[in-house]
Amino acid sequence: MANDLAEGFLREDAPHWADLAPLAAEVGRWAIDPSTGSAEGDSALADLTGLPEVAGPFDAEVMLARIDPGDRAAVETALDGVAEGPGRFETVFRFRRPDGGLVWLEASGRMMTVDGRRMLVGATHDVTELREAQMRAELVAGEMAHRIKNLFALVQSIFTMAARGAGSVPELQEAFEGRLRALAGLNAMTLGDREAKVALSDLVSAAAGQHVAAGRMRNVLPDPCDIAGGAAQTMVLLLNELVTNAVKHGALRDGDGTVDLKVTLEDGKFTFEWAEENDAPVAPPTRKGFGMRVLTGMTASTYHGRPEVEWTERGLRFRCTWPMQGFTA
């Protein structure tokens, strides 16, 4: 399609920009003629999208073609709606850059009459970090509800484990209170300051110290190793889910089952490995609950983790790799 948009439409001194909000350097400006599909963008838009051809006149299809298929229909509906009448154009969508990176972009604008032509004039900025933070927040909120729902069952399990090894009421009290304190510490770290760093050994101790002391869990951890605040929150939830599942259904439930936890820091990667060894064969779950969302969803949304879950005859195997930069403090 020929591009007939007036050259220089996005010059900074153009009068149609005067009543728009001030634009930051990371915000890409654009204008579209809905009747022809002709568009024009600036250099900031080219940087955001990775498309050098949009720094100047271009066909709107160049941008539309790279919108995630799951979002394109909504974007086109929003474009059609604003083209037919007054109102603002606002949409958020996933965009695939030429380098393969998937980013979230937010675009907003409104129809204006410029030199006798009806134009949609607007701006776009990258909201990837915000969207990923929202996803983590939703998972945290869901995990909190999930944890409260199962709290009584978890406390009962802790009491049962304490009772098995206690030879007297005072011993039972000491063991039970100790495990409750570990659970309280785990929750405190989960809800703590995301900017604070936390020692990996402290996270593991809070989540599974009693199992380590009982010889049911073997750890191989780098020392020292501090986890950044945001990553520590994910690590706490991950450990809590794995330990809770093992206590309820897996290697730490009864018998002589064991867990091997190994963390390695190599080639710029933080690798977490969890392997359960049960006495009797283990059947994988028949459905995926919220716990599986924590294992896969939250770990993936934190610093682009790569989780792997496998159920073997001997029990659950979980592995996740994160880039060390940003994950460790």
Secondary structure, DSSP 8 states (H G I E B T S, - for coil): ------TTTT-TT-GGGTTS----TT-EEEEEETTTTEEEE-HHHHHHHT-GGGSSEEETHHHHTTB-HHHHHHHHHHHHHHHTSSSEEEEEEEEE-TTS-EEEEEEEEEEEEETTEEEEEEEEEE-HHHHHHHHHHHHHHHHHHHHHHTHHHHHHHHHHHHHHH-SSHHHHHHHHHHHHHHHHHHHHHHTS-TTS-EEHHHHHHHHHHHHHHTTSEEEE--SS-EE-HHHHHHHHHHHHHHHHHHHHTSTTSSTT-EEEEEEEEETTEEEEEEEEE-SS-----SS--HHHHIIIIIHHHSTT-EEEEEEETTEEEEEEEEEHHHHB-
